[in-house]
Structure formats: C-alpha cells, structure tokens
C-alpha cells in the first residue's frame, strides 16, 4: 500500500545505547510499558527490571525495534548513556532497590470458556491492551495436561464449585446463563464426569498440580475462593441441587480438607443456593444485601527489593494506596488465611486483605480480589472497560507485575 | 523462591517482635481504658474488627449487670461475626432471669437457640415470649427468621403459619411467607402472599415487583392469569408493573389504565409507580407507554403541573416516533392560557421544532408569527435561525438570508456563514464562521463548523460557486450528485490550496453515505506530500475506514505510518486509539 511515498520518516534510531522506561509519573502509559518490555524480552533482548527505582522502571537496549515499539505504543522512554546507567546502578546498590534481569518471556495461558467475552476479564483486557500474547485454555486442555506448555496461568471469575457463579436462580432464563450451563454440562460429560461440580473439582486439582510442578498461577475475583473450595471439597458436596441434582451437604464446612488448599482454611460455607456468596473467605460479600461491606482502599506493602524480590516485584507501583473494587470475591478475610502466605496489600484496620501470594510445591500463586480495578461496581452487562482511558491504572499494574514476574525467575533462584 | 519466603519469614518475625514490644507498652493504657468505660472500649474493639476481645469485654459488663441490653446486643453481634452465636446462651438466659419482661431478650434467645440448632428450645422461648404479649407477631417472625438462617424453610413456614393461626389474622406475616415461597421457587404462593402483603402495606409493592420480576419466562403466563383473577387495584398495579418488567410496557399501561380508581390521588400514585418502572426503558414501545402514562397523570393534575407533564409527554411521544401525538400535546400546552409563560414558550418552541423537522416550513413560519408574542426575544431569534437554515437547506437561499440578516449573535453568524457557503461565497463564509467562534451552538455544530473552516482556509479564491452548489446538493439529500461535483471541484483546486482538504471532506461524506470504496479512494488521494496539514488527517480517516471494513491489518499499517511519520501531529492520540482498536487492544467504539 502506498502511503505518502515522498514523506520521510522523522523517527530515528536512538543514539544512546540504552532506553530507560520510567514507571513514575513521567510515564505516559504505564500499562503499555509492560508490553514494550515483554516484547523486547520476547525478541531476545536483555532487559532489566529496576525494582523500586522510579517506581519499578525497566531498562531496555536502545535497538530500533524497542524504540519503534515504544513510539507506536506511546510509551515514554528516556535515552541513557553508559555513565548515566552506572550512576543509576550505584543508586540501586545503595538503596532499597534491585536490578532484576528479565530473561525469558513467559508463555501465558488464560483459563476461559471458548465463548467468554474478551472484555469481561481484567487480565484478558490488560494483556490485550499491553499487547502481550496469550492463549486460552479450558477444561479439556487443563484435564489433558496441556498446562505444562505454559509458564503462567490466569484464572478470573470462574466458579470451580460448578455452580455457575450461583447465578442460576437469580438469572434464570437469561440466554447467557443457559449457554453457560449447556457448555459446562457438555464439557463435563465429554470429560467423563456425571456432573459439572465433579468435573470442576478435577480441573481445580489439575491446576493445583500445575502449580505444584512449578507453574505460576495468578487468580482474581471468584476464581481465588472457588479454586480453594474445590480443592478442599474432594469428597464433600458443596454444590446446590441445581448444579448436581443433590442439595449441598449442610455440614460441609466441617468436612473440608483445608490441607489441600493454596491460601485459605477454616472457612464457613454459604448454604443458601440463592445467595451468590460461597463462604466467609470474601470479606465484602457484595451480593448479600445484609452482609455487603462498603469499598475502601487498599495499601501495598513495602518489601525489601534485595531480600524479598518476589514480593517486591509484585507490588511495584506508582501509587501505594489504591481504591478498592468489588468482585464476586472482593477480598480475603484475615481469619481464613493460612499462616504461611505473604500479604501484599490490605485495607488497614479492616478484617480483610486484598492481595496475597504464596508457594505451593515448586510453584507460586498470587490472588487479587475483585473483578475490574477500573470498574469498582462492575455488574453483568456493563460496558467493557476501555483501558486507553486508564493508561496509568495502578490496579491493572498489579496484574502486569504478575505477568513479568516469571521472566525474572532465573535470577531469583540463583540468589 | 527461597529468597522470597525467607524475606517474608524475616518480616513476619520482625513484626512479631514489634508487636511483642508494643504489647508491653500498650497494656497499661488498655487496662486504664477498660476501667474508665468498658462499653466504649467494647464498641471500639468491635468497630476495629477485634470481635473476640469485644465479646470478652461485653461479657465482663454483663457479669456486673446481666440485664444491660446494649452489652447483650453487642455480644450477639461480636459472636455472630465470629460464627459462635450459640455461645451467648448463658448470658441471654441470665438476662431473661434478671429482667423477664424485656421482650427484646427473647429475640436474642431465639436466635441463640437457633444457632445452637435446638429447635425445641427455640419453640419454648417463643412460647414464653407469646405468653408475655399474645397479640404480638414478633415472636413468630423471629422464630421464622431463625429457621431461615439455618436454611430450614419448612420450619420457617411452620412458624409463620402458626403465627397466623394463633393471632387469627390470615393476612399477617405475608411478606415473610412470600420470601419463603420465593426461596422455594413456589411462584404462585409467592404472588398470593405478596398481594396479601401489599393489601396491608402498599409499600411492599416495589419489593414484590423486584422479587417476582426475575421469575423464569416459562411461569410468567400462569402468574399473569393468576393476577387477572384478582379484581382489586393493587393486583392490577402489580400486573402492570410486572408486564413492564417482563418487556411489555404497552400491555402494562393497558392493564393499569383499565383499573385506575376514580380517586385522583390514588390513581396518580398508581401511575407514578408504573412510570418509575418504565422510565429507564428505551425503544419506541417503552417511550409510548411513558408518554401515555405522563398524559394520564397530566389529565389528573391541574395548572402548571399538568402543563409540565404534557410537555414531558410530548417529548416522550416524539422520542417514540409519534409526532402527531407530540404535536397534540404541545398545541394543548401552548394554547392553554393557564400554562405558565415559560412552559407555553417552551411548548411553542418544541412544536415549531417538530414542524421544521417534518419539513412543514410554511406552517412553522405561520406558527412562529402567530406565537411570537408569547416567546421571549431570545427564543424567537433561535427559532428564526432554525427556520433560516431550514429554508437554506431547501434551496431558498434568499429567503434564508433575509430571515438571518439582522441577527448579529454568534449563533446568527454561524448560520449566516453556512448560508454564504451554500452561495459559494468562500470569503464571506470564512469571515462569518470565524466570527462565530468555537462555542456557538451545540458541540456537534461547533465540530462541523471547525471542519468547514479547515476546508475553506487553504482555498485562495474568494468565491467558488460550484462548491456552494455541491454543498447545497448535499444538504438537499442528493448525495450521489454532490459527491461527483465535490470531487470535480477538488480536482480543479491545487492540492495544497484546498484540493487535498476537499478530497478529505468528500471522502468523509462518501463514508457517511456508505460509499466505502469511493471514500477509500478519496482518502488516499488526499494523502499527498504537498498538503502536509491534510496528510495525517487523511491517514487517520483511512485507518478508521479500513478498521470499519474489517481490514485491521491494513489499518495497522496506515496508523503506524501516521504515528511514526507525524509524531508531532495533534492527531496522534486519536491515531493511537485507532491503532489499539485495530490490534484488538481496546473495545471498538
């Protein structure tokens, strides 16, 4: 295609050897900065993540591809020569900062049914916006052990208890729900399970095994809570009659195997089939009019970049206090947290936390409560969030920290 | 991961050490606070989420005074948060012994025994409570609520029905029984109980509509038949609102209008409830139902209120596409001598506006002359401007000019500039459009004016009559002829003196007319090196067009070229936005 053929490109290959991608308020698009860095690593460039330096900046080699990518993405970069880079490294050495090499772009999988709307999942939205490639997997792939092809797996508002997010009665007749029921039932039968709850428990176990073998799991919204409930309820009926034909065991709370879960323990299950609440793991209980808690804001913790680089990576942000946002699971009550987990962010003074991280076997998991950081009261049928209107979203940055975190794995193991 | 967990462990250990030290420092103060005001301390602990400590503090208060109701309720709240509600039994038993006539304690006892899963004890407490006050329905309500908390709906139903029987009131506890029926998806019973509840307390109407509004489609016809068997007003009102909720606002209005009572106040109440139900709905049927409801309320409302409602009804009729009914409403308001002057003026303006939009220019002009006296001078001028532009669009340029000649406002200049342009007077149009500035008229009008200025500014000639004729063809709806003539005019102008800009303008016209192939050709023709101011706009327009044609890959190429070639262009943010859309990075707008 001929386009203004006589026009010359004013854009030039940068003269300095390095590009600093600042992540403080000088950055024009924080979210796309992760995409530019990810693609640079994907091309084989040696990038670095400067933890706590200008709110978690990135260092890229000033090759033509990175400069072009940044220009097209509207990402702010600053040319850096070697003396200036040495000065920055000296500062990093002296202060609570660290330089983490990013060596491998993780292969990303998103767990979602084939008909999932691309705009109803914060991670899918931000990966699309940042231009980070991902593949969708669902039950057949998970049970078929295809997860081993991926470094990073994301779960969002899936209900691993197999109860269709407990919307079955309140949204009876809605076409999207009918479609969800039909697809899940067909998939369960195709996989040799009698009921959807049984099949989802098997999927949860496969995901747990993926983490145990060394996978990185990031979950949001109700996937956090229901994954653990599914893992803990191997032989306990925690699903309502509409999901598996038998009512939930009224004594289910006392029969759960909390030793099999990632994050939670000793939760009390919600027994009503009509209340879209699963347990008291969630502190906000958004869909229970009597128990719903108002939204506040959550605060990211500070970690030592040199001693605890994993936690430090996960909380890199240009804002330490972030407005909270609802989800079917919004937060995690302190009472139900296992003792060995790391709390990354909480609401000071509240009996719940927002953002947690832990290890399971060889792998790690990170849970972030809530549905959409820029749509705090998200409801079914809402218009999709347009991230070009929120290029500095600190909530979405947390998700992208998780995507890049596996790229730093090697350095971290060496130390 | 060893480093991460090691660091976390270190932090935890540091935190523990800090808390240990803090504990030593804080303890004496805490003890002092407790001695000063234990209830305040308990409230504070509860507010901060330290429920176990709060519970202990409430217990300490109750040890000293077993009948201290605030402490007993506080203890109940704290234990509920800890999921240990049954542990309050010793305290509540002691409270009842200390103050056996305080009925509120029996409610706490019912809930505690229910939490302990002891239904026999629940019933025993209820019996004692009933003995204290045989006419009170609260014991049965509390008994049922406790059963529901344990998911025992059968027991809840037994409690409520026992209340009905013993109080000999078949209408009591209807909302509670309705809720049980809803939980059991027993929709006919739920409807029956809601009707009973509304008969007692009309305020339950909205709850009934909310809970029954979501019933599955398959059971709706049965519920409607059940409602039609009832003859009273509340049943009709519920039927109307449910029909509206289930997507049949017209049927809802019909049901309601058949059952409106003679009493004006009651009728207006029913209509207003229905109006609230349908107000947020869109679509022609919903708008018509809104209009009819507003008209029905207006018919029952005297003076200014009625006129205001008719004006609103006219708007709803117009939104629903029924211009005739809109005119009927507006004529009534405008001619009604009892209408407040501002309303009459507003109605007249809207009425003339409706006539203009229907192309009845002579009729509108007569109406304007007739009503001028009742209009403010500003309103009259605004209508004159609309009329002038309507005449201009119909080709009567001289008539339009004469109407606008004396209007020196910025809005008047904006209209005069566009009329000059249709006459081919480029200089005259430029002067007037520039004089109008960026704020005259609506935002859309201002944007269109800016586009016209961008089109005219590079043209050297003072007058291009062919351009005026082409634009007039466009205004009269002859798009095919207009496109051909505009392109011909563009070919006669140098690219950097209006030619490229006019091609871009014509391309936008073609695109709006659905002629995408022509639009693409024109945008590409406008993207030339000689017209550097036009090229980025042409590339953006081309990129967006390709995106609309689902040629995202080509759009990406065009938009990347634009961003990298014109990095300082004011269009870069829009180009990045379009590029995001082409790449699927953001939702399409």
Interface residues (C-beta under 8 A of the other chain):
Chain A: X1 X2 X3 X4 X5 X6 X7 X9 X10 X11 X68 X71 X72 X73 X74 X118 X119 X128 X129 X130 X131 X169 X170 X171 X172 X173 X250 X268 X271 X272 X274 X280 X303 X304 X307 X308 X309 X310 X311 X340 X342 X349 X350 X351 X359 X364 X383 X384 X386 X387 X388 X412 X413 X415
Chain B: X1 X2 X3 X4 X5 X6 X7 X8 X10 X11 X48 X49 X83 X151 X183 X185 X214 X215 X216 X217 X218 X524 X527 X528 X529 X535 X539 X554 X557 X558 X560 X561 X563 X564 X565 X566 X567 X572 X573 X576 X577 X579 X580 X583 X584 X585 X586 X587 X589
